[in-house]
Amino acid sequence: MDIELLYFAGCPNWHLAQERLSKALTIADRSDLVVNLYAVETDEEAQALRFPGSPTIRIDGHDPFPSVASTYGLTCRVYTTPDGFAGAPTIDQLVQALTYEH
């Protein structure tokens, strides 16, 4: 399983996503997996990567939390969680994404 965390430095939410992803991997008994961090630094790069905002998590190249945004760029991303909108998915949402059979 290939896990990427795409972010840009101007949005602090990627730290929270990284922390929650680490905990979710432990809960899902997948501590053996490495999360590859990828800094998106330009708008051109964001367009090429189809980057809907920071943080974006991709598992095997797919975003388990598809964005309704039709634009790409260096912006903070918002996720829908059971508690409302947040800057990162919950640990439970991440565990579900990590254990979902594609």
N, C-alpha and C positions, 0 to 999 in steps of 0.2 A: 504494500500500500504506500503510495507516494502522497505526502501531505505537505502543502505549501501554505505559508502565511504571507500574503502580500500586504504591504503597508507603505505609507509615506510618513516621513518624520513629523510633518506638521499636524498629525492627528494622534493624540496620545492613547486612543482606545485600543491600539494594537497591543499594548502592554497587557491590558486586561484580557484580550483574546488569547494571547500567548499563555498567560497564567491559567486560564480556564481550559485551554486545549491540553495543556500539560496534565492537569487534574483529570480531565476526561479520558486521556490515554491510560492513566493509571487505573481508573475505575473500569475501563473496558478491557483491562488486562493486556494492553498493547504498549507498555512502557518501552518495548524494544524498538518502536518506531521513532524516527527522527523527523522533527518539523523543520522544513527548509524555509528560512526567512528570505524574503525577496523585497528589497527596497525599490519602490517605484519612485523615480526622481523627476521625471518630466511629463508634461502633458502628452507628448508624442508617444512616450513609453506606455502611458496609461491607455491611450487609444489602441496601440498595437496589442496590448495584453488584454483588452476588453475589461479593464479594471474599473468596477463600479464604485470604488471607494475603499477607504481604509477603516478597519482591516477586512481583507477578503481571504477566506479560507477555501482552499481547493483540495479535494481528495481525489487522487487519480485523475487530475485535470478537470474535475467537475465541481461546481459550486453547489454544495448541499443546501444552500440558503439563497435560491435565485432572487436576484434583485429585480424590482419592477422599474428601476431606473433605466432609461433608454440612452443615457449619456454616460461617458466614461471620463474620468479625470481625477485630479488630486483633491479629493474631498473626504470628509468623514462619512462613513457609512452608518446607516441606522438599521437595526434588526428588530423584527417583531418577536417578542418573547411573551410567555404567559403573564408576566408582570407589566406588560406594555412595551413601549419602544426603548431600546437600549443600544449602547455603542458596541456590543458584542453579544453573540449567542450565549445562552446559559450553559452551564456544565451539562445538564441533562440533554439539552438539544444537541450538544456536541457528541455526547456518548451515543445518542441515537444515530447521528450521522456516521460515526465511526463503526457502528455495528450493523448498519444497514447493508443487506446483500444487494449488490448492483446487478 
